[in-house]
């Protein structure tokens, strides 16, 4: 059996829940109602068991697995409709966990994660990517935390009502600062992946608790803006946070293109881990694969590749680093937060 996995980010929930959305939401967010960037009919992703996604119960197999299933709210969804979009995707994901209760557990708090892993089950952790609707109703932060949303980000790539991503240089809004304050009060973890550099600095200025970059790599190794600078990594380290390694090929290698993503090598991925270890990040590194939301290398095409990936990590970095990266650091962070 493979070592337990704790992955901080995937987009599987949107993919399997797309067909269950109200039609107006589906057509607002996706071309002709299909999942954005995917020509496959959305009903193909309706079930988590045996689906066409990178993450499914069949692909996870017997590996104890804690997965942060993000509800990704596309920038195209109007803020007034975003809460309804999130509720429907999360409800479908929760339902999938209940339908497969013999193998999955709906996590309501961090205390539920370790027992699920011990039992060899999949811990279904609900998170949000781009919680724009907090701007209209900050009270939803406390409500969603009570329902099991343990982590959320404030933006995706565009300028938003709370914060902005790398398409802009805008900073945190007053609503974004209020959301950060309310998240810390509720005990909901802030995810800074996708924030632009200006917003990152402003988060640091206002945050009183540690935070997470759930799926970001090293900008020193691969120079895309979605990756973290060394100073940003050190800040997360010093504040007691963690950083999830993103498998997106174009965030791993400067040479990756749409035609070469599958050719990114393990050594190119390992360079990010090596750099972070050089920065004193042994207790900071985690997994944040971005499965079902990005093009990834062939050796990490889906969850079934994890046992062999762990073997590769052990041979390259040793067993202790592999275990910390794959689950120990993330589990320890969620439990102490």
C-alpha positions in Angstrom: 0.0 0.0 0.0 1.2 3.5 -0.9 1.9 6.1 1.8 -1.1 8.3 2.7 -1.7 11.3 0.4 -2.9 14.7 1.4 -3.5 16.8 -1.7 -4.4 20.5 -1.3 -6.1 21.2 -4.6 -7.9 19.6 -7.6 -10.8 20.7 -9.9 -12.5 17.4 -10.0 -15.6 18.6 -8.1 -16.5 21.1 -10.9 -15.9 18.4 -13.6 -18.2 15.8 -12.1 -20.8 18.4 -10.9 -21.0 20.4 -14.1 -24.0 18.5 -15.5 -25.9 19.0 -12.3 -25.8 22.8 -12.4 -28.8 24.9 -13.3 -28.6 25.5 -17.0 -28.3 29.3 -16.6 -25.2 28.8 -14.4 -23.7 26.3 -16.8 -24.1 28.4 -19.9 -22.9 31.5 -18.1 -19.6 29.8 -17.1 -18.9 27.6 -20.0 -19.1 27.7 -23.8 -22.4 26.2 -25.0 -22.9 24.8 -21.5 -19.9 22.5 -21.6 -17.1 22.3 -19.0 -14.7 25.1 -20.0 -11.9 23.9 -22.3 -13.3 20.4 -22.6 -15.2 19.1 -25.6 -16.4 16.0 -23.8 -20.1 16.0 -22.9 -20.3 17.0 -19.2 -22.4 13.9 -18.3 -19.2 11.8 -18.7 -18.0 13.4 -15.5 -21.1 12.8 -13.4 -19.8 10.0 -11.1 -16.6 10.0 -9.2 -16.3 6.2 -9.4 -15.0 5.1 -12.8 -15.1 8.5 -14.4 -12.8 10.0 -17.0 -11.1 12.4 -14.5 -7.6 12.2 -13.1 -9.1 11.6 -9.7 -11.6 8.8 -9.1 -12.1 6.1 -6.4 -10.9 3.5 -9.0 -7.7 5.4 -9.7 -7.0 6.1 -6.0 -7.4 2.4 -5.3 -6.3 1.4 -1.8 -4.2 4.5 -1.1 -5.4 6.4 2.1 -6.1 9.8 0.6 -7.2 13.2 1.9 -8.3 15.4 -1.1 -9.2 19.1 -1.0 -12.0 19.2 -3.6 -12.2 22.8 -4.6 -15.3 24.4 -6.0 -13.8 26.6 -8.6 -16.0 29.6 -9.3 -15.1 30.9 -12.8 -14.5 34.6 -13.2 -17.3 34.7 -15.7 -19.9 33.9 -13.0 -21.6 37.1 -11.8 -20.9 37.7 -8.1 -24.7 37.7 -7.4 -24.9 34.1 -8.7 -21.6 32.8 -7.4 -22.9 31.5 -4.1 -25.6 29.4 -5.8 -22.9 28.0 -8.1 -20.7 27.0 -5.2 -23.6 25.5 -3.3 -24.6 23.3 -6.2 -21.1 22.0 -6.9 -20.4 21.4 -3.2 -23.8 19.6 -2.7 -23.0 17.3 -5.6 -19.6 16.5 -4.3 -21.0 15.9 -0.8 -23.6 13.6 -2.3 -20.9 11.6 -4.1 -19.1 11.1 -0.8 -22.3 9.9 0.9 -23.2 7.5 -2.0 -19.7 6.0 -1.6 -19.7 6.2 2.2 -18.0 2.8 2.5 -14.9 4.4 0.9 -15.3 8.2 1.5 -15.8 10.5 4.4 -17.2 14.1 4.2 -14.8 16.1 6.3 -16.4 18.7 8.6 -13.3 19.6 10.5 -9.6 18.8 10.5 -10.2 16.3 13.3 -12.0 14.0 10.8 -9.0 13.7 8.4 -6.6 11.4 10.4 -9.2 8.8 11.3 -10.3 8.6 7.6 -6.7 8.0 6.5 -6.2 5.4 9.3 -9.3 3.6 8.0 -7.9 3.7 4.4 -10.7 5.9 3.2 -10.8 9.1 1.0 -11.2 12.2 3.2 -13.4 14.6 1.1 -12.3 18.1 2.2 -14.3 21.0 0.8 -12.6 24.1 -0.4 -13.3 27.1 -2.6 -11.3 28.7 -5.4 -12.3 32.3 -6.1 -14.9 33.0 -3.4 -16.1 36.2 -5.0 -19.5 36.0 -3.2 -17.9 36.7 0.2 -17.9 40.3 -1.0 -21.7 40.4 -1.0 -22.3 38.3 2.1 -19.4 37.9 4.5 -21.7 36.0 6.9 -21.4 33.0 4.5 -17.9 32.5 5.7 -19.0 31.3 9.1 -21.9 29.3 7.6 -19.7 27.5 5.1 -17.0 26.8 7.7 -19.7 25.1 9.8 -20.6 23.0 6.8 -17.1 21.8 6.3 -15.4 24.4 3.9 -11.9 24.4 5.5 -10.1 26.6 3.0 -10.8 29.3 0.4 -9.0 31.6 -2.0 -10.1 35.2 -2.7 -9.5 35.3 -6.5 -8.7 33.5 -9.7 -6.8 35.2 -12.5 -8.9 38.4 -13.1 -9.6 41.4 -11.0 -12.3 40.5 -8.6 -14.5 42.1 -5.8 -12.1 40.8 -3.1 -8.7 40.5 -4.7 -7.0 40.0 -8.0 -4.9 37.5 -9.9 -2.0 37.7 -12.3 -4.1 39.3 -15.1 -3.9 42.6 -13.2 -1.9 44.5 -10.7 -4.9 45.6 -8.5 -4.7 45.0 -4.8 -7.0 43.8 -2.1 -10.3 45.6 -1.8 -11.9 46.7 1.4 -14.3 43.7 1.0 -11.2 41.4 0.6 -9.6 42.7 3.8 -12.9 42.1 5.6 -13.2 38.6 4.2 -9.6 37.8 5.3 -10.5 39.0 8.8 -13.7 37.0 8.9 -12.0 33.9 7.6 -9.3 34.0 10.3 -12.1 34.5 12.9 -14.0 31.5 11.6 -10.9 29.3 11.3 -11.2 29.0 7.5 -7.7 28.8 5.9 -6.7 31.4 3.4 -5.3 30.1 0.1 -3.1 32.6 -1.7 -2.5 30.7 -4.9 -3.6 32.9 -7.9 -3.1 36.1 -6.0 -0.9 38.6 -7.8 2.2 39.9 -6.0 0.5 43.1 -4.9 -2.3 41.2 -3.2 0.2 38.7 -1.6 2.0 41.6 0.0 -1.2 43.1 1.3 -2.3 39.7 2.7 1.0 39.6 4.6 0.3 43.1 6.0 -3.1 42.1 7.3 -2.9 38.4 8.1 -2.5 37.3 11.8 -2.6 33.6 11.1 -0.6 31.3 8.7 -1.9 30.7 5.2 -1.4 28.3 2.3 -0.4 28.4 -1.3 -2.4 25.3 -2.3 -1.0 24.8 -5.8 2.0 27.0 -6.7 5.6 26.2 -7.6 8.9 28.0 -7.5 9.3 31.1 -9.7 13.1 30.8 -9.4 12.9 27.5 -11.2 10.0 28.2 -13.6 9.4 31.9 -14.2 5.7 32.1 -14.6 3.8 34.6 -12.4 1.6 31.9 -10.9 4.6 30.6 -9.1 6.0 31.9 -5.8 9.1 34.0 -5.5 11.7 32.9 -2.9 10.6 35.8 -0.6 7.0 34.7 -0.8 8.0 31.1 0.0 10.1 32.3 3.0 7.2 34.4 4.2 4.8 31.4 4.1 7.5 29.3 5.9 8.1 31.9 8.6 4.4 32.3 9.2 3.9 28.6 9.7 2.1 27.9 6.4 2.5 25.3 3.7 2.9 25.3 -0.1 1.4 22.6 -2.4 3.5 21.4 -5.4 1.5 22.0 -8.6 1.8 19.3 -11.4 0.8 21.8 -14.1 3.6 21.3 -16.7 3.7 24.9 -17.7 4.4 25.8 -14.0 7.1 23.1 -13.8 9.2 23.9 -16.8 10.0 27.0 -18.8 10.2 24.9 -21.9 6.7 23.3 -21.6 4.1 24.2 -24.2 0.7 22.8 -25.0 2.4 20.3 -27.3 5.2 19.3 -24.9 3.4 19.1 -21.5 3.6 15.4 -21.3 7.3 15.5 -21.8 8.1 17.3 -18.6 10.4 15.0 -16.6 10.6 14.0 -12.9 13.9 15.8 -12.6 12.2 19.0 -13.7 9.6 18.6 -11.1 12.2 17.6 -8.5 14.0 20.9 -9.1 11.2 22.8 -7.4 11.3 20.5 -4.3 15.1 20.8 -4.2 15.0 24.6 -4.4 12.4 24.7 -1.6 14.5 22.4 0.5 17.5 24.7 0.0 15.2 27.5 1.4 14.6 25.5 4.6 11.2 24.3 3.5 11.3 20.6 4.6 8.3 21.2 6.9 6.5 23.5 4.4 6.3 21.4 1.2 3.1 19.6 0.4 1.1 18.3 -2.7 -1.3 20.5 -4.6 -1.6 18.7 -7.9 -4.2 20.7 -9.7 -5.5 17.5 -11.2 -8.5 18.0 -13.5 -7.6 21.6 -13.8 -4.3 21.5 -15.7 -2.2 19.6 -18.2 0.3 17.5 -16.3 3.3 15.3 -17.1 2.7 11.7 -18.3 4.3 10.2 -15.1 1.6 12.0 -13.1 -1.3 11.7 -15.5 -3.8 10.6 -12.7 -4.1 9.3 -9.2 -3.1 5.8 -10.1 0.4 7.1 -10.7 0.9 8.1 -7.0 2.5 4.9 -5.7 5.2 4.9 -8.3 5.6 8.7 -7.9 6.2 8.1 -4.2 8.9 5.5 -5.0 10.6 8.1 -7.3 10.4 10.7 -4.5 11.9 8.2 -1.9 14.8 7.3 -4.2 15.6 10.9 -5.0 14.9 12.7 -1.6 14.7 9.9 1.0 11.7 8.4 2.8 11.3 11.2 5.4 11.0 14.0 2.8 8.6 11.9 0.7 6.4 11.3 3.7 6.4 15.0 4.7 5.7 16.1 1.2 2.9 13.6 0.5 0.9 14.0 3.6 2.6 14.7 6.9 3.1 18.4 6.5 -0.4 19.1 5.2 -2.0 17.0 7.9 0.0 18.7 10.7 -0.9 22.1 9.3 -4.6 21.5 9.2 -4.6 20.0 12.7 -2.7 22.9 14.3 -4.6 25.5 12.4 
